[in-house]
Amino acid sequence: MGSSRLDVLASGAPIEAWKRRSCGDGARGPRLYDWAAATLPDTGTDGYRHWLLIRRSISNPDDRAYYLCFGPADTDDRP
C-alpha cells in the first residue's frame, strides 16, 4: 500500500472532486466550505470501509481540515 501526505493528496484532487456544501448556519449566516472525499484502501473489515473527507476554506483554499471516516461499506461517500 502506498502512502502520501494528506496535503499532497488534497492538492492533487481534480476540480470536479470538490463540492460546495454548508456546515449549517453561523452567527453571520451559512458556513460554506468546499468538500472532497476519497475512498481509502480496504482494511479487511467485512462490511465496513474507510474514507478521507477533506474540508477547505472558500476564501483560503490552503486552509484545510481532514477527517478520517469509518462506516458501512454502502455509505454514500459523495460530500
N, C-alpha and C positions, 0 to 999 in steps of 0.2 A: 504494500500500500504506500502511495506517495504522501508527501506532506508539503505544506506550504503555509506561509504566514497568512493570517486572515486578511490583513490589509492588502496583500498582493492579490489574493483571490477576489476581493471586492473590487479592486481597481480594474481587474480584467473582465468583470461582468459586462455582458453586452447591454446596450441601452434598452433593449426590449425586456430585459430581466427586471428592470426597476418599475414599480407600480406606486403611484401616489395614493396614500391612504391616511385617514385621520386616526389619531390616538384618543379621540374624544375632545370635548371642549375644555379649554383652559380659561384663565381669568380674562384673556384677551381674544377669546374665540377658539375656533378649531385648531388643534395642534397637528399640522400636516407634516408628514415625512415621506421620503421615498423608501420603499422596502424591496428586498430581493430575497429569494430562498434558493438553497441548493441542497439536493439530497446527498447525504454522506454515504460512504461505502457501508455495505451490510456488515453488521457485527455478529450475526448468527443468532440474534434474539428472535425466536419464532413469533411472527405476527406483529412485530414492532420494528421501528426504524428510527434513525437519527437524521436530522437535517439542520442546516445552518440558516438562521434568519438574520439578515443584515438590515439595520435601520440607518439611513443617512439624512443629515440636515439638508433642507432645500437651499438655504442661504449659504451654507458652507459644506459642500459635498465631501470634504475631507474629515468632517466631524461625523463619526460613525459609532454605532453600538452593535455588538454581536451577541446573538443568543443561540445557545445550543439547545435544540428541541428534541424531544423523545416522545413518541406516541404510536398509536396503532398504525400499521403499515398502510391502511386505506385512508389515512388523513390527507385531505387536500393540502398540498404544500404551496399553493399559489397564495402570495400575500394579499 
